[in-house]
Amino acid sequence: MEIVQLVGIAIIATVLVLIVKEQKPMFAFLLAMFTGILIFLFLLGKISSIIQVLEDLAAKSQVKPVFFKTILKIIGIAYIAEFGAQIVRDAGLEAIASKIELSGKILIMVMAIPIITVIVETVIRLIPA
């Protein structure tokens, strides 16, 4: 049960952060950030197996590799932006966290333009003139 391990690590880190926070707030923040990175690294194996399954499905459905890679990049941008924003929020910097989220959304829109273009062109071709 990996979730029990992850939650255990998170609870231990939370208790340590709360204990250290009053004396050394910078150390408490670094501990919280390290814990988040540790949890992310723990999940990397799971993420790679999910990507492998999605690649197999894309190959079977004959989806163009460029669209599949773009979708994976979009998902990656969303997760990285969310992770970064949460770390910055933990430091108490809500304004910067909001800017990270906005940047992620804009980058996602930029990456999605080719896919949206193909969808619109396909719909236009299907509509009788």
MIKE-530321 format. One line per 4 residues: number of its first residue (from 1); their letters; for each residue x, y, z of N, C-alpha, C. Coordinates in pm, whole numbers, plus 50000, padded with zeros to 5 digits. Layout:
BEGIN
NUM	A	X Y Z X Y Z X Y Z; ...
END
This chain:
BEGIN
1	MEIV	50084 49882 50000 50000 50000 50000 50089 50125 50000; 50115 50171 49882 50203 50287 49866 50142 50414 49921; 50011 50424 49916 49946 50546 49966 49970 50560 50117; 49976 50448 50188 50002 50453 50332 50142 50509 50356
5	QLVG	50240 50467 50275 50375 50519 50287 50379 50669 50258; 50312 50710 50149 50312 50852 50113 50246 50937 50220; 50133 50892 50269 50063 50968 50374 50146 50969 50502; 50211 50858 50533 50297 50852 50651 50411 50953 50643
9	IAII	50477 50957 50527 50585 51054 50505 50531 51196 50520; 50414 51221 50460 50355 51355 50466 50319 51394 50608; 50264 51302 50685 50225 51334 50824 50349 51360 50910; 50450 51276 50895 50574 51297 50971 50635 51432 50936
13	ATVL	50641 51463 50806 50696 51592 50763 50613 51707 50816; 50482 51692 50817 50394 51798 50867 50420 51825 51015; 50432 51720 51092 50460 51737 51235 50594 51806 51255; 50696 51762 51179 50828 51824 51190 50824 51972 51149
17	VLIV	50752 52001 51041 50741 52140 50996 50675 52225 51104; 50567 52174 51163 50499 52251 51268 50587 52273 51390; 50670 52175 51423 50760 52189 51538 50869 52291 51508; 50926 52286 51389 51041 52369 51353 50999 52509 51311
21	KEQK	50876 52525 51267 50831 52650 51206 50851 52773 51294; 50828 52761 51423 50838 52878 51511 50983 52922 51531; 51075 52826 51536 51215 52859 51561 51291 52893 51433; 51270 52814 51329 51344 52830 51203 51247 52817 51085
25	PMFA	51174 52925 51051 51074 52917 50944 51134 52879 50808; 51257 52923 50781 51319 52889 50652 51346 52740 50644; 51394 52681 50752 51419 52538 50755 51288 52461 50740; 51183 52510 50802 51052 52445 50792 51003 52446 50647
29	FLLA	51021 52558 50580 50980 52566 50439 51062 52469 50355; 51194 52464 50377 51280 52372 50301 51241 52227 50326; 51205 52195 50447 51159 52060 50479 51030 52027 50406; 50938 52122 50402 50812 52101 50331 50837 52085 50181
33	MFTG	50926 52166 50126 50957 52157 49984 51026 52024 49953; 51120 51985 50035 51189 51858 50016 51090 51741 50021; 50995 51747 50112 50895 51641 50122 50811 51633 49995; 50771 51748 49942 50695 51749 49817 50774 51691 49702
37	ILIF	50901 51725 49694 50987 51671 49588 51006 51521 49607; 51025 51477 49730 51040 51334 49759 50916 51256 49716; 50799 51307 49746 50674 51242 49705 50664 51239 49553; 50700 51349 49487 50697 51354 49341 50793 51249 49283
41	LFLL	50914 51240 49336 51011 51141 49286 50962 50999 49309; 50894 50977 49419 50837 50846 49450 50735 50806 49343; 50665 50905 49289 50558 50878 49191 50608 50872 49047; 50733 50906 49023 50785 50909 48885 50769 50775 48814
45	GKIS	50793 50666 48883 50776 50533 48823 50632 50510 48779; 50539 50554 48860 50397 50539 48826 50362 50624 48705; 50419 50744 48701 50392 50834 48589 50445 50774 48459; 50563 50715 48464 50619 50657 48342 50537 50538 48294
49	SIIQ	50482 50459 48385 50397 50347 48341 50266 50397 48282; 50213 50507 48335 50092 50567 48277 50121 50617 48136; 50235 50681 48118 50274 50732 47986 50289 50617 47888; 50345 50505 47932 50362 50388 47845 50227 50334 47800
53	VLED	50132 50324 47891 49997 50277 47855 49933 50372 47755; 49946 50503 47779 49889 50601 47688 49956 50594 47550; 50088 50571 47546 50157 50557 47418 50106 50435 47342; 50084 50325 47412 50030 50205 47348 49890 50231 47291
57	LAAK	49806 50299 47369 49671 50331 47321 49677 50424 47200; 49766 50520 47203 49779 50613 47090 49824 50539 46965; 49916 50445 46982 49964 50368 46866 49853 50281 46809; 49775 50217 46896 49665 50131 46850 49555 50211 46780
61	SQVK	49531 50333 46828 49425 50415 46770 49475 50500 46654; 49603 50486 46620 49665 50555 46508 49658 50707 46519; 49671 50755 46643 49678 50899 46666 49817 50945 46623; 49823 51057 46556 49953 51109 46511 50041 51135 46633
65	PVFF	50167 51090 46625 50257 51107 46741 50272 51252 46785; 50268 51346 46691 50286 51487 46729 50172 51534 46819; 50049 51486 46795 49936 51524 46880 49947 51459 47017; 49988 51333 47018 50003 51264 47145 50111 51330 47231
69	KTIL	50224 51362 47172 50332 51427 47246 50288 51563 47297; 50212 51635 47215 50162 51766 47258 50070 51753 47378; 49984 51654 47376 49891 51633 47488 49970 51598 47615; 50072 51513 47600 50155 51481 47717 50227 51604 47771
73	KIIG	50275 51690 47681 50341 51813 47725 50243 51903 47798; 50121 51911 47747 50018 51993 47812 49989 51942 47953; 49976 51810 47966 49953 51752 48098 50071 51781 48191; 50192 51769 48137 50311 51798 48216 50315 51942 48262
77	IAYI	50282 52034 48173 50279 52176 48210 50179 52199 48324; 50062 52137 48314 49959 52155 48417 50009 52106 48553; 50069 51986 48555 50116 51931 48682 50232 52011 48739; 50327 52048 48654 50443 52123 48703 50401 52261 48754
81	AEFG	50311 52328 48682 50263 52459 48727 50191 52447 48861; 50109 52344 48875 50036 52324 49000 50133 52295 49115; 50231 52209 49089 50330 52174 49191 50409 52298 49234; 50455 52375 49137 50530 52497 49166 50446 52598 49243
85	AQIV	50321 52615 49201 50233 52711 49269 50208 52669 49414; 50193 52538 49437 50171 52492 49574 50293 52516 49663; 50411 52495 49607 50533 52520 49686 50543 52669 49721; 50516 52755 49622 50523 52899 49646 50415 52942 49745
89	RDAG	50297 52881 49736 50190 52910 49832 50233 52871 49974; 50302 52756 49985 50350 52713 50117 50443 52818 50178; 50514 52892 50092 50602 52998 50141 50525 53126 50173; 50393 53124 50146 50310 53240 50178 50307 53346 50069
93	LEAI	50344 53311 49948 50350 53408 49838 50240 53379 49736; 50119 53411 49774 50001 53384 49691 50008 53453 49556; 50057 53577 49552 50062 53652 49425 50151 53582 49323; 50266 53534 49367 50356 53465 49275 50296 53331 49234
97	ASKI	50232 53263 49327 50167 53135 49295 50061 53155 49186; 49985 53262 49197 49884 53292 49095 49948 53318 48959; 50062 53383 48960 50133 53410 48833 50184 53280 48770; 50230 53186 48852 50273 53056 48800 50155 52985 48735
101	ELSG	50040 52987 48801 49921 52924 48745 49879 52990 48614; 49882 53123 48609 49848 53195 48487 49945 53160 48375; 50073 53154 48407 50174 53119 48307 50149 52979 48252; 50117 52886 48341 50086 52750 48298 49967 52746 48203
105	KILI	49864 52822 48235 49744 52825 48149 49776 52883 48012; 49856 52988 48009 49893 53049 47880 49977 52952 47798; 50074 52886 47861 50157 52789 47789 50074 52672 47738; 49974 52630 47814 49885 52524 47769 49808 52569 47645
109	MVMA	49758 52691 47646 49686 52742 47528 49777 52748 47407; 49901 52791 47425 49996 52798 47313 50020 52658 47257; 50038 52560 47346 50063 52423 47302 49941 52362 47234; 49821 52406 47274 49698 52346 47222 49656 52404 47087
113	IPII	49713 52515 47046 49671 52579 46921 49675 52484 46801; 49782 52407 46780 49781 52316 46664 49668 52213 46669; 49640 52161 46787 49532 52062 46799 49397 52128 46774; 49377 52246 46830 49250 52318 46808 49233 52350 46660
117	TVIV	49342 52389 46595 49336 52421 46452 49292 52299 46370; 49350 52183 46399 49312 52061 46326 49166 52027 46351; 49120 52042 46474 48980 52012 46505 48887 52105 46429; 48917 52235 46429 48832 52332 46359 48832 52304 46208
121	ETVI	48949 52275 46152 48957 52244 46009 48877 52119 45974; 48881 52018 46061 48806 51895 46039 48656 51922 46043; 48611 52001 46138 48469 52035 46149 48423 52112 46026; 48506 52207 45981 48472 52287 45863 48458 52197 45740
125	RLIP	48546 52098 45726 48538 52005 45613 48414 51919 45620; 48367 51889 45739 48250 51802 45754 48117 51877 45728; 48119 52008 45745 47997 52086 45725 47973 52102 45574; 47853 52063 45528 47825 52079 45384 47814 52227 45347
129	A	47867 52258 45230 47867 52398 45185 47734 52439 45127
END
